[in-house]
Structure formats: C-alpha cells, structure tokens
C-alpha cells in the first residue's frame, strides 16, 4: 500500500488492506506509523481520494512536524480528515492550516473537511470514518477509500485492524455504548480536566 519513506524519516511499521465495506462501498485500509515524521509521500490506494482517520498523541508533536504530516497526507489525496487521541483538536487545526495554504479560500464544493473527535470512542470514530465522512461535492465520486492511520499506539492499531476486518459488526458495537461503553472510549480524568484521558497500549 505504501512506499517506504526516505531513510532520514521515521519508519512506517505496517500497512493492511482490510477488504471493503459493502454498505459504504469503500475499500478499508490501515497504516501504522512510528511517528508523524514517518508518513510515506506516496500511498498506493485504489481511489484517487480518500477519507482518513489520524489516531495519535500529538500533545508534544512539534508544529512543523505536524504541518509536514498533513501536507503530505492532503497531497496524497485526503479529502476528509478525522482526528482522535490526545491533542486531536490541535491536529485538526494543523490540518485546516495546511489545507488553506494549499488551496486558499476553497469553495464549498472542493475544500478538505476536517473533524476532531475528542469526545468519541474509537469504535464511534471508525463508524464515522466508514459511513459518515461525506467529502465535498468535487470528490464525491473519487473518494472510494477509508484509511485509518495510527501513530505510535500499538493497542489502537490492533483495535482498528480488528474492527475494520469485520465492519458489519461495528454497528452493534457502537450501539452498545448506551448499555455499556465499548473498549477504548475516552473518559474525563480529574487529573487532566477538562480534557479527556486516552487508553494506552
């Protein structure tokens, strides 16, 4: 799926083709990175544009590194970006900064959509990635892939692969939140209030 990054960069760990979701009609992929500097410049995906989840801890990521990450991601074809994990609001802001710089004042029909999901569980944001990431009209026919990127969090990577390998079971997992929270749901932590705490692996 991905071409190896230059030797000076961090390393990408694994890429996974996880099939497709017949309802959303999207091919599903997962990419595991060692850091935000490890994103390959080229991603071999089956569609020219894609919706993307970026799950990682960005609280201490240098701003320049985050900007380079999102510039590479958008140039590779990302047209809808969801962020999740510690510092995900900061990630969303960096992505918005990049998209405005690449295409100043985009119109409603061609802008990259960015969403922060700091109050959602991982299952919920994966459901959103597959079913609710409708891109701008200009990309509605060319956005046929959902890509979940995990940065430096092994437990999240395992969960994402498990969920995307069986997307038909995701609806019942998300629905179970009402009766009992599914794994990997962020909860408020008194020691870090008002921000959420995040499960670690």
Phi, psi and omega in degrees: 000318187240144175272144184298142179284168176302155185299331183286343183276173171294181184245142172273141191268304181209151171234147187223126170268112188253023177087216182213162176256118185291336181282308180283344181058048178232140172283141187247129180226152174230142179227129180251125181243149176281336180194172181291344178272005186257004182290124177295151180289332181239134177241121182273086181249158186284351179233153182292335179231158184208155169268148189219139168253130174247110181247115181187170178266110185249010186297328181243013179287128178304141182304315182298322179293318178295320179296317178297320179302310184287330175296317177297317183295314181292320178295333178283346176125006179292126180238354174214120185237122173256139177241145184208140179119175179303128181080016184293330177294321177296320177300316180298320179294321177295319179296317179298321179299317180294314184295325177292325179289324180284327181219083183306133177049059181296150176283168182296340184265358182218009180279154174278129181271135179233134180222135175261136185238051184290344181257003182259156170283167178296320177300318181295319181287331174292322175300315178299316181303316184283318193250336191242007181268074178278116183283177175301155187305326182298338184247008187298329181267342185255356180265087184246015184227143171243123183242125176254118180253127175249132182247104171069020181230097186298319182297318178296321180300314179298318181296317180298315179298319180297315182291314184288339176288338178227066186296337180292341180269355186291325182300317181290329177293317179293320180296333182291349180303326182295324183262343182179123187299133176289169180300156174062049173251128181291139178234156179292137180243123180304328183287342182232020181302145006266008182282158180283157169262158188233139179294144181242157177241000000 
